[in-house]
Amino acid sequence: MLKTFLLPLSLVVLLPVTAQATEITGVPKIRDGDHLTIGSARIRLAGIDAPSIDQLCLNPKGERWTCGIAARDALVAHVAGKSWTCRVMRTEKNALSVAKCEVDGEDIQQWMVKSGWALSYVRFAHTYDADEKAARTARAGLWQGAFIAPWDWRVRNNKTTVLGATRPPKNARNILLASASGPVAPSPDCTIKGNVNTSGECIYHKPTSRWYAKIQMKISKGTRWFCSVEDAEAAGCRETRR
């Protein structure tokens, strides 16, 4: 009876450890500064928050700068097509894996924050707070100009603090809360249009949508580009019914 009881108990103890130790490896497709895909797995880098692909910042001269693209491109250049090892920490409801990733033993999350291309995601952890402080002091990456924390930009928090080394103009908050929308998508991979209808709903339009060509992309609240249907739905948008 004792053996019959102990074996299932050991399995119960070990199963959560196995789940926590799940690893995903391979050469990724980098969507933005903290999102990537490896095969069919969608991954978000744990403990950091990087600007979305269409987030705007200001450069040291106070000019608009597509810092979301810059953050993604910096990450792409740094890893140079190498294989990643990502340890899954949790899986969210939309099947997005939140993981800590390494390349050749280097903590990629730490590199992004220390290089100034992402912030320590203090809502969930303080692992990279010291690296963020170092980036701020060095005026690295985003810190060379002016920007809004990615988590505030996504919800268009108009009471947010403007961060960075550059003294922003009086209307900086309005500029920084906008998106890098224009007649041309910010990336060939990001061609899904998003806008807000009269009911306040976020609607996304794929290139095959009937009204796609009629959606005018302007620098305005609620109008933005998405790189995938998953990104659009994760932002709370639904597909157009027309």
N, C-alpha and C positions, 0 to 999 in steps of 0.2 A: 504493500500500500504506500509505503514511504517513497519508493522509486517512482511509482505512478504519479505521485503528487509533485515531486521535485522536477521532473522533466518538463511538464507544461509550464511550471513557474519560471524555469530558466529561460524558456522561449519567450515568455511574456516580458521578462526583463530585457532580453537582448533585442527584441524587435524594434523598439523606439530608437536604440542606438544605431541599428542598421539603417533605419529611415533617415536619421540625421546625417549619416555618413555618405549619402548618395552623391556620386560625382558625375559630372558631365564633362567630357573632354572633346576637343576638336578645334578646328580653325573656325572662328565665328564670322558672322556678318554683323557688323556694328551698325546699329540703327541710330544711336545718338550717344552722348557721353556716359550714359549708365544703362543702356538697353542693348541687347544683342541676341542673336539666335545662333544656336549650334545644332545643325540638323533641324529637327522639328521642335526642339526645346526653346522656349522663349525665356530669357533670363534678365533679371534686373540686378545690378550690382548692389550689394548690401552695405548699409551704413553711410552711403553718400547720396547726394542729389545734384545732378548736373543739369544745365539748361536744356530745354527741349529744342528740337532742331530749328524751330522758327522763333525762338526767343531773341529779343533784341537787347543789346547793351549799348553803352556809350564808350567810345575809345578815349584815350587821353586828351584828344582835341575836342571832345564833346560831340562827336559825330556818331550817327547810328552805325551799329556794328552787329553783324549776324553772329553773335557769340555762341549760339547753339551749334551752328555749323563748325565754327572754329574749335569748339570743345571736342566734337566728334572727330574732326580731321586730325587733331592733335593725338587723340587716342589711336586712331588708325595708323598714323605715322610711327607712333612709339612702339606698337606691337608688331608692325611690319609683316603681317600675314602669318604669325607664329601660332602654334597650337596653345589653347587655353585649358586649364583645369579649374573647374568651378564646383565648389562644394555647396550643395543645396542646403540652406538653413530652414526654409519653409516654402510652401507652395500656396499661392493665393487662390481665391475662388475662380478667377479667370484663367487658371492653369499657368500663371506666370510664376516661374521659380525665382525666389530671392536667394542669391548665392554670393559667396565670397570667392573671387577668382584670382588665379595666379598665372603668370607667364614666366617660364624659366625661373620659378621660385620667387618672383617679385609680386608683391601685393599690389594689384592693379588699382584697387580702391584708394590705397594710400598715395600712389603715384598721381592719380587724378586730383586729389585734394591738395597735395603738396605742390603740384604744378599750377594750382590755381584754376583748374578747369571744372571743379566741383566743390560743393560744400559738405562739411560733416553733417549728416542727417540727424540732427540732435533730437528730433521727435522720437527716434527709435534707438539711438545709441550715441555715445560720445567717444567712440574708438579713435576718430581722426581729428579731434578738436585741436590737438597740438600741431598737426600738419596744416590745418586751416590757418592757425595763427602764424605759422612760418610763411605761408603763401601770402597772407595779408601784409606782413612786414616786408616781404620781398617785392610786393606789388606784381605778383606773378599772375599770368592768365587773366581771368575776369577782374582781378583786383587792380589791374593797371588803369582801368577806367571807372565806370559807374554801372551798377546793375542792381537788380532786385532778386532776392533769394528765389530759386526755382519753385519752391513750394508756394510762395505767395504769388508768383507770376501765373501759375496754372489756374488759380482761383480768382485772379485779378483783384487781389486785396489792395484797395486804393488807400489804405492807411499804413502800408508797409514802409519800412525804412529803406532808403537808397544806400547801398553799400559801395565800397570801392575807394580808390585814392583820388579820383577826379572830383573837383567841386562841381556838382551838377547844376544846370540851369534851373530856373524856377519851375519850369514845366516838365522837368525830368521825369517825374513819376508818371505823368500821362504818356510820355514817349516810351518809357520802359515797360509800361503795362500793355502796350500794343504788341502786335506780332509782326514778324517779318513777312507779311503777305504782300504780294504784288502780282502782276500779270504772269510772272514766271515763277515756278515752284523753286524753293530754296535748294532742292536737290532732285536729281532725276528719279530717285527712289521715293520721293515724297510728293505725290501728285493727287492725293485725295483732298478735296476741298471741304472745309467746315465753316458753317455760318450759324447764326442764331435767328430763328424765325420770330414772328410777332408774338408768339406765346412764350418766348424765352427758352425754347428748346434748342439744344445744339444738334444740328443736322449735318451729316456728312454725305458727300456726293462723289462717287467713283467716276473715273473718266468715261465710263459707259453710261452714266446716268443721262436721262433725257435733258435735264436742265443744267448739266455740268458747264457748258460753254457760257451760259447766261449768268453764272455766279461770278460777280466781280470781286476779286481779291484786293482789298485795300488795307492799309494800316489802320485798323479800327478794332474796337473791343469785340471779341467773340468770333472774329474771322481769322482762320488759320489753316495751315497745311498739315496733313497727316501723312505719315510714311506707310501706314497699313491700316486695315480695318480694325485690327486688334488695338492699335494706338488710339483710333477714334473712339471706339467703344469704351476703352479704359478711361477716356476723358469724359465719359458720360454722354456721348453723342449717339444718335440712332441714324440708320440709313434713311434717306429720303424715300417716301412712298410713291413718288412720281417718277 
